[in-house]
Amino acid sequence: MLSIFGESFGIVILEAMASKTPVIATDQGEVSEVIKHGETGFLVKDGNELEMAKYILELLEDREYWRRISDNAFYEVKKYDWKVIGSKIEELYLTLISRDM
């Protein structure tokens, strides 16, 4: 999955990670909070097509590397599951409500 347009926090990136598809994205917005370069995907500077092509070729030439990046991303993205996020939001609300009482 390639991301070259301004995604502040790309749901498409999360979906790709959840489906074990390697992600190569431009380093902008909150994308670097989701993708750990070289571990769960790749980040390139905006407009650097040569660097993006380099990572595409690396992944295509080394299927084990592809698998490792994909697996790492799959486990990383679980912290963005709605069940996890919902529980954290509920916990925050309960904390805030108890402060006001």
NORHUDA-V407512 format. One record per residue. N is the residue number from 1. PHI is phi in whole degrees, -180 to 180 (none if undefined). NEAR is the number of other C-alpha atoms within 8 Angstrom. D_FIRST is the distance of its C-alpha to the first C-alpha in Angstrom with 1 decimal. Layout:
N,PHI,NEAR,D_FIRST ; N,PHI,NEAR,D_FIRST
This chain:
1,none,8,0.0 ; 2,-111,6,3.8 ; 3,-125,10,6.7 ; 4,-123,8,10.0 ; 5,-111,5,12.3 ; 6,-59,6,14.5 ; 7,-109,9,13.3 ; 8,-66,8,16.1 ; 9,-147,7,14.8 ; 10,-73,8,11.7 ; 11,-63,6,12.1 ; 12,-61,6,8.7 ; 13,-64,10,7.7 ; 14,-61,10,10.6 ; 15,-64,8,9.8 ; 16,-64,12,6.6 ; 17,-61,14,9.0 ; 18,-66,11,11.8 ; 19,-100,7,10.5 ; 20,59,10,10.1 ; 21,-106,9,6.5 ; 22,-59,13,6.1 ; 23,-114,13,4.8 ; 24,-124,14,6.2 ; 25,-134,12,8.0 ; 26,-76,12,11.5 ; 27,-81,10,14.3 ; 28,-151,10,15.9 ; 29,59,9,17.4 ; 30,-94,8,17.0 ; 31,-57,14,13.4 ; 32,-70,11,15.4 ; 33,-78,6,17.2 ; 34,-96,7,14.3 ; 35,-99,12,12.5 ; 36,-98,11,15.1 ; 37,-54,9,14.5 ; 38,81,7,14.7 ; 39,-114,10,15.2 ; 40,-118,15,12.4 ; 41,160,15,9.7 ; 42,-135,13,10.4 ; 43,-117,12,11.9 ; 44,-127,11,13.2 ; 45,-69,7,16.0 ; 46,-54,8,15.5 ; 47,87,5,16.2 ; 48,-94,8,15.9 ; 49,-66,6,14.1 ; 50,-67,6,16.0 ; 51,-66,8,14.7 ; 52,-62,10,11.0 ; 53,-62,8,12.2 ; 54,-59,8,14.1 ; 55,-70,10,11.4 ; 56,-61,9,9.6 ; 57,-64,8,13.1 ; 58,-57,8,14.0 ; 59,-68,10,11.6 ; 60,-69,8,12.6 ; 61,-85,6,16.2 ; 62,-129,8,16.5 ; 63,-65,8,15.5 ; 64,-67,6,17.4 ; 65,-63,8,15.3 ; 66,-54,11,12.1 ; 67,-64,8,14.1 ; 68,-64,8,15.5 ; 69,-62,13,12.4 ; 70,-63,14,11.1 ; 71,-64,10,14.7 ; 72,-59,10,15.2 ; 73,-64,16,12.3 ; 74,-59,12,13.7 ; 75,-74,7,17.1 ; 76,-65,8,16.3 ; 77,-71,12,14.9 ; 78,-61,8,18.1 ; 79,-72,7,20.0 ; 80,-102,8,18.3 ; 81,-61,8,19.6 ; 82,-61,6,22.0 ; 83,-64,6,24.9 ; 84,-69,9,24.5 ; 85,-62,10,24.1 ; 86,-59,8,26.9 ; 87,-64,8,29.2 ; 88,-66,8,28.7 ; 89,-66,8,29.4 ; 90,-60,8,32.4 ; 91,-61,8,33.7 ; 92,-63,8,33.5 ; 93,-58,8,35.4 ; 94,-63,8,38.0 ; 95,-64,8,38.4 ; 96,-66,8,38.9 ; 97,-65,8,41.3 ; 98,-68,7,43.4 ; 99,-68,6,43.8 ; 100,-76,5,45.3 ; 101,-87,4,47.9
